[in-house]
Amino acid sequence: MNLLARVRRGLPQPKITIARWIALTTLAAMLFLLLLKVLFSLLLSVWAQPPLLESGLIEKVAAVTRILDAAPMAQRATLASAAGDGSYTVQWLQHYQEAGMPLLVDAELRQGTPLLRALLKRPAAQVQVFEPGDIPGYAAERGYALMIELTDKSWVLFRAAYRSWGLDELPRNLIILALMLVSSLAVALLAARYLAKPLERFAEGARHFGKDFNAPPIPVVGPHDLRQAILAFNATQAQLKHFLNDRTQMLAAISHDLRAPLTRMRLRAEFIDDAQLQAKLFKDVDEMQAMVDAALGFFRDDARLEQTTVFDLGELLLTVVDDFKDAGVEVVLSGPHRCVYSGRPVGIRRVLVNLIDNAAKYGREPTVVLAVSARQIEITVQDRGPGIAPELHEQVFAPFYRIEGSRNRDTGGVGLGLPAARAIVLEQGGSITLGNRPGGGLDVRITLPLG
C-alpha cells in the first residue's frame, strides 16, 4: 500500500481546469453516443429487425432462383431443399397448383418485385407474394410465402415463418437520434452539475458576503481555475474584514482620545469671567462632545457585528411605528403585515428609527410604505417637510455633513444619522436613495434584495 501511494505521488497530477473539463465531457459524450449506437444496433437485431429490402433476403432469393432455373429439372427438387438456410425454406414445384396457394389479384411486393425482377434479369417474371392473412387456415404452414415462375413455367416456392420485418429506415433513424439526444442531455447535465454546483456556491457566497461581512469563507471545490478564483475571493474577503476591523478600532480610539482635551477645555472655561464668552465656549464644547459621542457610537456600531437571521420585516415595522405612537408621534404604515426577510433586524430597526425620527423632526405627516416584489423589498419613509435640494442628495450621506437652511441645525444631530443608515443598508446588499415628493416633502427609499 505504501508503494502504491509513493507511485501515485510520483506520477504527474494533471490540473482539471474548466477548459479541460469541457473537452473531457465532449469526448465522454462522443464515446457514450458511439456505445449507445452499438447497443442499439444489437437491439435492432432482436426487436427492430431491418425491413425486407434491407435484410438481404431478396438477393438470396434471386440467387437461388437463378441457380434453380439453370439446373436440370431432375436436380431442382434436391437443390431447392438444400438451399434453405433456416430463416426460410425452398421448394421446387412443377405446377402452380401444387403450392396450394389461393389466386390473388394483386400479389406483388410493390417495392421488392421490381428489384427482384432486376436481379433475375427477367422483367416479365411472375412473382406472387403471400402474407400470413392470405394463406387459408387449413394450410399446413402459415407465414410468408413467395412464388417465382421459372423460364420453363415451373415455380419455386419460398416460405418464411411469421416474423416482424421491423421498422422502416426513417422511424429507426428517429429513434437513434432521440436516444442520442437523450444521452447527450444526460452527459451534459452531469457535466453541468459538476461545474454548476461550485459556481452556485461561489455566487451564493459572494451574495452572502455582500450582506454579511462576517460570512464564512466559500468552500474551495471545483476545477482548478475555479478553485483559484475562490481562493482569491476568500483572501480578499479576509483582507476586507481585517481592514474594516482595523479602521473601526483606530477611529474609535481617536474619538475616545478626544474626550480628554474636551474635558480640560470645559474645566478651563469655568475660570472665564466673561459669562457670554463662557456660554459660547460651553456650547462649542457640548457640540464637540456630542460629535465625539456620535462618532463613538457610529464606529462601535454593534449592528455591524450582528449575525444575519430570518425575521418578519412587517412585524418589525409595526413594532417601530407603535413605539413612535407611544411617544406621541403619529406615523402612518401601509403595506403587507407579513414579510419574511433574511438580514440583521437590529441594524434595520436602527435605520428605520433614524429615518422616521428625521421625518418627524424636520417635516410632518411621517409615513412608512412597505412594498414586496419577487426580487426585492422597498421601504419608503415619507414626510411633508421642506425636503432637500436635489444637488445635496448625495452630500447628506457624508459623515458630519449638516444642511444649513432646509434642515434646522438646532433640532439636534451631528450629521451621522444618514451615513450610518446608508452603511447599514449597504452592508446588507441594499441601497438607500433620496427624492423630493410632489407638493413638498422628502422621500427616502430603502431597497433590500431578496434571495
matplotlib code that plots the C-alpha trace (Angstrom):
import matplotlib.pyplot as plt

x = [0.0, 2.9, 4.5, 1.2, 1.0, 4.6, 4.0, 0.8, 2.7, 5.5, 3.1, 2.2, -1.2, -2.9, -4.9, -8.5, -9.4, -12.8, -11.5, -10.1, -13.3, -15.4, -13.1, -13.3, -17.0, -17.3, -15.1, -17.1, -20.3, -19.0, -17.8, -21.1, -23.0, -20.9, -21.5, -25.2, -25.3, -23.6, -26.0, -29.0, -27.6, -27.6, -31.1, -32.1, -31.5, -33.8, -36.9, -36.4, -35.1, -34.5, -37.2, -37.3, -35.5, -32.6, -32.3, -30.5, -33.2, -34.3, -30.7, -30.6, -33.9, -32.8, -29.5, -31.3, -33.9, -31.3, -29.5, -32.7, -33.6, -30.3, -30.2, -31.6, -35.2, -34.2, -31.9, -34.1, -36.0, -32.8, -31.1, -34.2, -34.3, -30.7, -31.0, -32.9, -30.8, -33.1, -34.8, -36.7, -37.3, -37.3, -39.4, -39.5, -42.9, -43.7, -47.1, -48.5, -51.4, -49.0, -48.4, -52.0, -52.0, -55.0, -55.1, -54.6, -55.4, -52.6, -50.0, -46.8, -44.5, -44.7, -41.3, -39.4, -40.8, -39.0, -35.8, -36.3, -37.0, -33.9, -31.8, -33.3, -32.7, -36.3, -38.5, -41.6, -41.1, -44.3, -43.9, -46.6, -46.2, -48.4, -48.7, -50.0, -53.5, -53.6, -52.9, -56.0, -56.5, -56.4, -53.0, -50.2, -47.9, -48.7, -46.4, -45.0, -44.7, -43.0, -43.6, -41.5, -42.1, -39.1, -38.5, -39.9, -43.2, -42.4, -42.4, -40.1, -41.8, -40.0, -41.6, -40.6, -42.1, -44.1, -41.9, -41.9, -39.9, -39.1, -39.1, -38.5, -35.4, -37.0, -38.5, -35.3, -33.2, -35.6, -35.3, -31.5, -31.5, -33.8, -31.6, -28.5, -30.2, -31.2, -27.8, -26.2, -28.5, -27.7, -23.9, -24.4, -26.4, -23.8, -21.0, -23.1, -23.8, -20.1, -19.4, -22.7, -22.6, -19.2, -20.3, -23.6, -21.8, -19.4, -22.2, -24.1, -21.0, -20.4, -24.0, -23.8, -20.6, -22.3, -25.0, -22.8, -19.1, -18.8, -19.9, -17.7, -15.3, -16.5, -15.6, -12.8, -14.1, -14.4, -11.9, -8.5, -9.2, -12.4, -10.6, -8.1, -10.9, -12.5, -9.1, -8.6, -12.1, -11.6, -8.3, -9.9, -12.8, -10.3, -8.4, -11.5, -12.7, -9.2, -9.2, -12.7, -11.8, -8.6, -10.3, -13.1, -10.7, -8.4, -11.3, -12.9, -9.6, -9.2, -12.7, -12.1, -8.9, -10.7, -12.7, -9.7, -8.9, -12.6, -12.9, -9.9, -11.4, -14.6, -12.6, -10.7, -13.9, -15.1, -12.5, -13.5, -15.1, -17.0, -20.3, -21.2, -17.9, -18.1, -21.6, -20.4, -17.4, -19.6, -21.9, -18.9, -17.6, -21.0, -21.4, -17.9, -18.7, -21.9, -20.0, -17.4, -20.2, -21.9, -18.7, -18.0, -21.5, -21.0, -17.6, -18.6, -21.9, -22.9, -25.4, -22.4, -21.4, -24.9, -25.3, -27.8, -31.1, -34.5, -37.2, -40.6, -39.9, -43.5, -43.7, -40.6, -42.0, -45.2, -43.2, -41.2, -44.3, -46.0, -43.0, -43.3, -47.0, -46.4, -44.0, -46.8, -45.6, -48.4, -46.8, -48.9, -47.9, -49.1, -48.1, -48.2, -48.3, -46.0, -42.8, -40.1, -36.6, -33.0, -30.9, -29.9, -33.0, -31.2, -29.5, -32.6, -34.5, -31.9, -32.2, -36.0, -35.9, -33.4, -35.3, -38.7, -37.3, -35.9, -39.3, -41.0, -38.4, -37.9, -41.3, -44.8, -47.1, -44.4, -45.4, -43.8, -44.7, -43.6, -43.7, -42.6, -41.8, -40.3, -36.7, -36.6, -38.2, -38.8, -39.3, -40.2, -40.2, -42.0, -42.8, -44.3, -41.4, -39.2, -37.3, -33.7, -32.3, -31.5, -27.8, -27.5, -29.0, -25.6, -23.8, -26.1, -24.6, -21.2, -20.2, -20.8, -22.4, -25.4, -27.7, -28.0, -31.4, -33.8, -33.0, -32.7, -29.4, -30.8, -33.0, -30.1, -27.8, -24.2, -24.6, -24.0, -27.6, -27.9, -24.3, -24.9, -28.2, -26.6, -23.7, -26.0, -28.2, -25.2, -23.7, -26.9, -26.6, -29.2, -29.3, -30.8, -31.8, -33.5, -36.1, -38.4, -42.1, -44.5, -46.2, -43.3, -41.6, -38.8, -39.0, -36.3, -36.3, -34.6, -34.2, -33.2, -32.5, -34.4, -32.6]
y = [0.0, 2.4, 1.5, 2.3, 5.6, 6.5, 5.6, 7.7, 10.7, 10.2, 10.3, 13.7, 15.0, 17.0, 20.0, 19.7, 23.2, 24.3, 24.1, 20.6, 19.5, 20.7, 18.8, 15.7, 16.0, 16.4, 13.3, 11.3, 12.3, 11.2, 7.8, 7.4, 8.1, 5.5, 2.9, 3.7, 3.2, -0.1, -1.3, -0.1, -2.0, -5.1, -4.5, -3.9, -7.5, -8.6, -6.4, -4.0, -6.1, -4.2, -4.2, -6.8, -4.7, -4.1, -7.7, -9.1, -11.8, -10.7, -11.0, -14.6, -15.4, -14.1, -16.1, -19.4, -18.8, -18.3, -21.4, -23.5, -22.0, -23.1, -26.5, -29.6, -30.4, -33.7, -31.9, -28.9, -30.5, -31.6, -28.2, -26.4, -28.5, -27.7, -24.0, -23.2, -21.6, -21.9, -18.5, -19.7, -23.0, -23.5, -25.9, -26.5, -27.1, -28.5, -26.7, -23.7, -25.7, -27.9, -25.0, -24.9, -21.1, -19.0, -16.9, -13.3, -10.3, -8.1, -10.4, -8.5, -6.9, -3.3, -2.3, -5.6, -7.0, -4.6, -5.2, -9.0, -8.9, -6.8, -9.3, -12.1, -10.2, -11.1, -8.0, -10.1, -12.7, -13.6, -13.0, -13.9, -12.7, -14.0, -12.7, -14.8, -13.4, -14.5, -18.2, -20.3, -21.5, -25.2, -24.8, -26.9, -23.9, -20.4, -17.4, -15.6, -17.2, -16.1, -17.8, -17.1, -18.5, -20.0, -19.8, -23.2, -22.3, -24.3, -22.5, -22.1, -21.6, -19.7, -20.0, -18.0, -18.3, -15.4, -12.5, -8.8, -7.2, -4.3, -0.6, 1.4, 3.5, 6.8, 5.6, 3.7, 6.8, 8.9, 6.5, 6.5, 10.3, 10.6, 8.2, 10.1, 13.4, 11.9, 10.5, 13.8, 15.6, 13.2, 13.7, 17.5, 17.5, 15.5, 17.8, 20.9, 19.7, 19.3, 22.8, 24.5, 23.4, 25.1, 28.2, 28.4, 28.1, 30.8, 33.1, 32.4, 33.0, 36.4, 37.4, 36.3, 38.3, 41.4, 41.2, 40.0, 40.8, 38.1, 35.4, 32.2, 31.6, 29.8, 26.1, 25.5, 22.9, 22.5, 22.7, 24.2, 27.7, 28.0, 26.9, 29.6, 32.2, 31.1, 31.2, 34.8, 35.8, 34.3, 36.1, 39.4, 38.8, 38.2, 41.4, 43.5, 42.2, 42.9, 46.4, 47.2, 46.0, 48.0, 51.1, 50.8, 50.3, 53.2, 55.7, 54.6, 55.2, 58.6, 59.6, 58.3, 60.2, 63.4, 63.3, 64.2, 67.6, 68.4, 67.8, 70.0, 72.8, 72.6, 72.9, 75.9, 77.6, 77.5, 80.2, 82.6, 85.7, 86.8, 85.0, 85.5, 84.1, 81.3, 80.3, 80.2, 78.1, 75.7, 75.4, 74.6, 72.1, 70.4, 70.3, 68.7, 66.3, 65.3, 64.8, 62.6, 60.5, 60.1, 59.1, 56.5, 55.1, 55.1, 53.4, 51.0, 50.1, 46.7, 46.3, 45.7, 42.7, 41.3, 37.9, 37.5, 35.9, 35.3, 37.5, 39.1, 42.6, 43.6, 42.8, 44.8, 47.9, 47.6, 47.5, 50.6, 52.5, 51.5, 52.8, 56.2, 56.3, 55.6, 58.6, 60.8, 60.7, 59.6, 57.5, 56.0, 52.5, 50.8, 47.5, 43.8, 42.8, 39.8, 39.8, 37.2, 38.6, 37.3, 40.1, 42.0, 43.1, 45.3, 47.2, 47.6, 48.8, 51.4, 52.7, 52.9, 54.7, 57.2, 57.9, 58.1, 60.4, 62.7, 62.7, 63.7, 66.3, 68.0, 67.5, 66.4, 63.5, 60.8, 57.8, 54.4, 52.3, 48.6, 47.1, 43.5, 42.1, 38.9, 40.2, 43.0, 44.8, 48.5, 50.5, 54.2, 56.8, 60.0, 63.3, 66.7, 68.9, 71.3, 68.5, 68.6, 70.3, 67.7, 68.7, 67.8, 64.3, 62.7, 65.2, 64.5, 60.9, 62.3, 62.0, 65.1, 67.0, 69.1, 71.2, 74.9, 76.2, 73.5, 71.3, 73.0, 72.7, 73.4, 70.4, 68.2, 65.7, 65.9, 64.6, 60.9, 59.6, 59.2, 58.0, 55.3, 54.3, 54.0, 52.0, 49.5, 49.2, 48.8, 46.1, 44.1, 44.4, 47.1, 50.8, 54.0, 57.0, 60.3, 62.1, 65.1, 64.5, 66.4, 69.0, 69.2, 66.7, 64.1, 60.5, 58.1, 54.8, 51.7, 48.7, 45.3, 42.3, 39.0, 35.7]
z = [0.0, 0.8, -2.5, -4.4, -2.6, -3.5, -7.1, -7.1, -5.7, -8.2, -11.2, -12.6, -11.4, -14.2, -13.2, -14.2, -15.5, -16.9, -20.4, -19.9, -18.2, -21.1, -23.5, -21.4, -21.2, -25.0, -25.5, -23.0, -24.7, -28.1, -26.7, -25.0, -28.2, -30.1, -27.4, -27.4, -31.2, -30.9, -28.2, -30.3, -33.3, -31.2, -30.0, -33.6, -34.5, -31.7, -31.7, -34.5, -37.4, -40.7, -43.3, -46.0, -48.6, -46.1, -44.9, -47.9, -48.3, -51.8, -53.0, -51.6, -53.2, -56.6, -56.4, -55.5, -58.3, -60.9, -59.8, -60.0, -63.3, -64.8, -63.2, -64.8, -63.9, -62.2, -59.8, -58.9, -56.0, -54.3, -54.9, -53.6, -50.5, -49.8, -50.5, -47.3, -44.5, -41.5, -41.9, -45.0, -46.9, -50.7, -52.7, -56.4, -58.0, -61.4, -61.4, -59.6, -58.1, -56.1, -53.8, -52.5, -52.6, -53.5, -56.6, -55.7, -57.9, -56.5, -55.1, -56.0, -53.5, -54.6, -53.5, -53.8, -57.0, -59.4, -57.5, -57.6, -61.4, -61.9, -60.0, -62.0, -65.2, -66.3, -66.4, -67.2, -64.4, -62.5, -58.7, -56.2, -52.5, -49.7, -46.2, -43.3, -43.7, -47.4, -46.6, -45.8, -42.3, -43.3, -44.9, -43.2, -43.0, -42.1, -42.5, -45.5, -49.0, -52.2, -55.5, -58.6, -62.1, -63.8, -67.6, -68.2, -66.4, -63.3, -59.9, -56.9, -53.5, -50.7, -47.2, -44.1, -40.6, -39.2, -38.2, -37.8, -40.6, -38.2, -38.6, -41.7, -42.1, -41.0, -37.7, -36.8, -37.5, -35.5, -32.6, -32.8, -32.9, -29.9, -27.9, -28.9, -27.8, -24.5, -23.8, -24.8, -22.4, -19.6, -20.1, -20.4, -17.2, -15.3, -16.5, -15.9, -12.4, -11.7, -12.8, -11.7, -8.1, -7.3, -9.3, -7.5, -4.1, -5.3, -6.3, -3.1, -1.0, -2.8, -2.2, 1.4, 1.9, 0.3, 3.1, 5.9, 6.3, 8.9, 6.4, 6.4, 3.6, 0.5, 0.2, -2.2, -4.7, -8.4, -11.3, -10.8, -12.2, -10.3, -7.0, -7.7, -8.1, -4.8, -3.0, -4.3, -3.2, 0.2, 0.6, -0.5, 2.0, 4.8, 3.9, 3.8, 7.2, 8.7, 7.1, 8.5, 11.9, 12.0, 10.7, 13.3, 16.1, 15.0, 14.6, 17.8, 19.6, 18.1, 19.1, 22.6, 23.0, 22.1, 25.3, 27.5, 25.8, 25.8, 29.5, 30.1, 27.9, 30.0, 33.2, 32.0, 30.8, 34.3, 35.2, 32.5, 33.9, 30.8, 31.1, 27.4, 26.2, 28.7, 27.4, 23.8, 24.8, 26.7, 23.7, 21.4, 23.9, 24.2, 20.4, 20.1, 22.9, 21.1, 17.9, 19.7, 21.3, 18.0, 16.3, 19.0, 18.5, 14.8, 14.8, 17.6, 16.0, 17.4, 14.5, 12.1, 14.3, 14.2, 12.6, 9.7, 10.7, 9.3, 10.7, 9.9, 8.5, 8.5, 12.2, 12.8, 11.0, 13.0, 16.3, 15.3, 14.4, 17.6, 19.6, 17.9, 18.6, 22.3, 22.3, 20.8, 17.2, 14.8, 11.9, 9.1, 8.0, 4.8, 3.1, 3.9, 7.5, 7.0, 5.1, 5.8, 5.2, 5.9, 7.3, 10.5, 12.4, 14.9, 12.1, 10.1, 13.1, 13.8, 10.2, 10.4, 13.8, 12.4, 9.2, 10.9, 13.6, 10.9, 9.2, 12.5, 13.4, 10.0, 8.5, 9.3, 8.4, 8.6, 6.5, 6.0, 3.0, 2.6, -0.9, -1.7, -5.2, -6.4, -6.3, -3.7, -0.8, -0.8, 2.4, 1.8, 4.6, 3.6, 5.1, 4.2, 5.3, 3.3, 1.5, 0.4, -2.7, -5.4, -5.5, -1.9, -2.0, -2.1, 0.2, 3.1, 3.3, 4.0, 7.7, 9.9, 7.0, 8.1, 5.9, 6.6, 5.9, 4.7, 7.7, 11.1, 12.8, 16.2, 16.3, 17.2, 15.4, 14.2, 10.7, 11.2, 11.1, 7.3, 6.8, 9.5, 7.8, 4.4, 5.8, 7.5, 4.3, 2.0, 4.3, 3.7, 0.0, -0.4, -1.3, 0.1, -2.1, -1.5, -3.6, -3.2, -3.2, -5.4, -3.3, -0.8, 1.4, 1.4, 0.1, 1.5, -0.3, 1.1, -1.3, 0.1, -2.2, -1.8, -2.2]

ax = plt.figure().add_subplot(projection="3d")
ax.plot(x, y, z, "-o")
ax.set_aspect("equal")
plt.show()
